[in-house]
Amino acid sequence: RGEETTRQGLPADAVPSDETNLDGRAAVALAEHVGLDPDVRLEIHKEVPVAGGMAGGSADAAAALVACDALWDAGVPRAELVALAAGLGADVAAGPGGHSAVGPARGDVLTPALTRGEFHWVFAVQAEGLSTAQVYRTFDETVGGPAELDLAEDTALMQALRAGDAVGLGQVLRNDLQGPALALRPELQRTIDVAPEAGARGAVVSGAGPPVAALARRRP
């Protein structure tokens, strides 16, 4: 037998069930790595919208790697799981570590980050997704190269995370893909503007959009 993938949840029809499914590819990649047949049935209960800017598919694929490693008692070192994840997609590599992390640019080059306390987020999702590839193309066309790193802003971000300071974190929220996402979906600006009016500490486009992530004052 081989890997089999089934899907559940409201947006499940948008998730492929063939060999292009990222979870299935993760299981096959791990099986090949350890010399086993990909004899597993994966059930995906989908709650995060497809193309929703929250790395839902990437997180699922990372979970599939970790779960199959445990199921097959393969004992693959975490560094090897991260390398396998990076072969599936840069965002997938953030999952196996299971902790907050920071990186200079690519999602598969990460360093654990010390955080304290809890931060609570509210996501304003959209009925229609955005193409990540199109958002990145728009970024390349409008910015023309890597975004400038603001070291002072970066320091303030890390200090807020270490202190569990939601107010400080809300003040330094930034997403370099927000501009391109707004260029493609200008109406998202209204959601960003409304969030602080409703009491959020800050709001920013999530990932490549279109959801907007609002940092809440307390658990909703």
N, C-alpha and C positions, 0 to 999 in steps of 0.2 A: 504494500500500500504506500501511498504518498501523502503529502500534506493536503489537508482539506480545510477550506475556510468557509464559515457561514456568518451571516450578518443579521443583527437585530437593531431595533431602535428607529426613531423617526426618520433620520436621513440615510438609513442603511442602503437604500436603492442606489445611492450615488457612490457607494463604495464598491470597487470591482471585486469579483469573486474568482477571477481567473489568475493566471500566473503573474499578472502585473500588481496584484495586491501586495502591499508593502509588508504586512504581517507574514504572509506566506513566503515571501522572499527572505524574510529574516529567519524563518524556521529552516528553509532550505540551505541558506548560507551557513547556519550553525551546524546543521547535519553534515554538510560537506566538510566543514572545518574539523569535525571530530570523527569523521569516517563512519557515520551512521546513515540509515535510511530515514528520510523525513516522515516517519510514521507518526503523525499527530493530527488531531482535529482542532482547529482554532475557531472559537466562537467570539465574534466581535459584537459587543453591545454598544452601539454608537450613540453618544449623547452630544459630543462636540460637533458642530456643523462642519461639513466638508468644505474645504477652502475657506475655513473660518478664521485664519490668522492666529490660531492658538496651538499649533503644532500637535493637534490631536492624532493625526495619522502617524507622525514621527514617534509620539509617546507610546502609541499602540505597538509599533514595531519594536521599540526598545523593550516593552513589556513582554512581547513574544520571545525575544532573545533570552531574557532572564528566566521566563517561565519554562521554555524548552530546555534550557541548561539544567534547571532543577528537575524537570520531569525525567530527563534522560540521565540524571546523575552524572553529567559530563564533567563537572568541576572546572569549567573553563575560567581562568583568571579574569578578573574584572577588566584589566587592561586589554586583554584579547577581545572581550565582548565589546569594548568601546571601539576597537579597531574594526571589528565586523560591522558595528553600527555605522561607523563613518563610511564604510563602503556602500551602505544603503542610502545615506543622506547625511549631511552635516548636522542637521537638527536631531537626527536619531541618536547621535553620539552623546547628546546631553542627558539621555535617559538612564542608561545603566548605572551611572554614578549615584543617583538617588539623593542629590543634595543641591543646594544653591551653588552656582558657579559663575565665574566671569571669564571672558575671553577677549582677545584683541580684535578679532574680526570673525573668523570661521567658527562654526558651531562645534567642530570636532577638536578644537584646541582650547581646552578649558582648565581652569584652576579652581579648586573648591573655595567658596567664600564663606566667611563667618557671618552668621546672622543671629539675631536675638529676637525672641518673642514671635508674634504672628502678625501677618498683614492680611487684610481681608479685601477681596476684589469683587466688583460687580461688572459683568460683561454685558454690554448692549450688542446683541447679535443682529445680523441682517438676514433677510430672506434670501438674498442673492449674494453669492461669494464673489471674490476677486481673484483673478489669475495671478499667482505669485510671480510667474515669469514675466507677465506684463508689468507688474509693479516694479520689478527689478530693471526691466528695460527702460521704464520711465525714469527711474533713478539715474541710470547711466546717461540718458539723454539730457536730463536737467542738471545733474551734479557733475557728471563727467569724470568721476574718479572717487577714490575712497573719501569718506567724510572725515573732516578734521576732528581730532580728539581734543576735548577740553579737559585738561588735567585737573583743574580746580573743580569742575563739575563732577569728574570721576571720583575725586577724593570725597566730595560732599555726599555722593551716592553711597560709597562704601562706609562712611561714618554713620549714615542714617541706617543702613542695614545692620551694622554691628550694634547700634544702640537700640534697635527696634523702634526707631523714630518715624512714625507714619507721616507726621507733618513735614519733617525734613525730606523724606523720600518723595512725597507728593510735589515738592518744590523743584526737584531735579529730574522728574520723569522726562524721558526723551526717546524718540524713535526716529531714526534717520529715514525710515521708509514712510513716515507719516505724510510728508510733502507729496511724494508720488501717489500715495493712496488717495489723498484729498484731490489731487489733480484728476484722478480717474473717477472719484466719487465725492464731489464737493459737498454733498448734503451731510457727510459725516461730521463736518465742522460744527453743525448745530448740536449734535450729540455731545461733542467735546465741550462746547460752551455751557450746555445745560448741566452737566455733571457737577461742577463746583457750586452751581446755584442750588443743587439738591443736597449739598453738604459733603461732596467728595473732596478728599485732600488734593486730588489731581486726577487728570484723565489724559489718555494717550491712545492712539490707534494701536491695536494689538498686532504684532508681527507685520505681515504684509496686508493686514486688513481683511475684511471690512469691520469686524467687531471693534468696539471701543472699550478699553479697560479702565475702570474708575476705581481709585483707591478709596475704600470706605473708611469712615471714622471708627467704626466698630463692626462686629459681626452682624451681617444683615439679618 
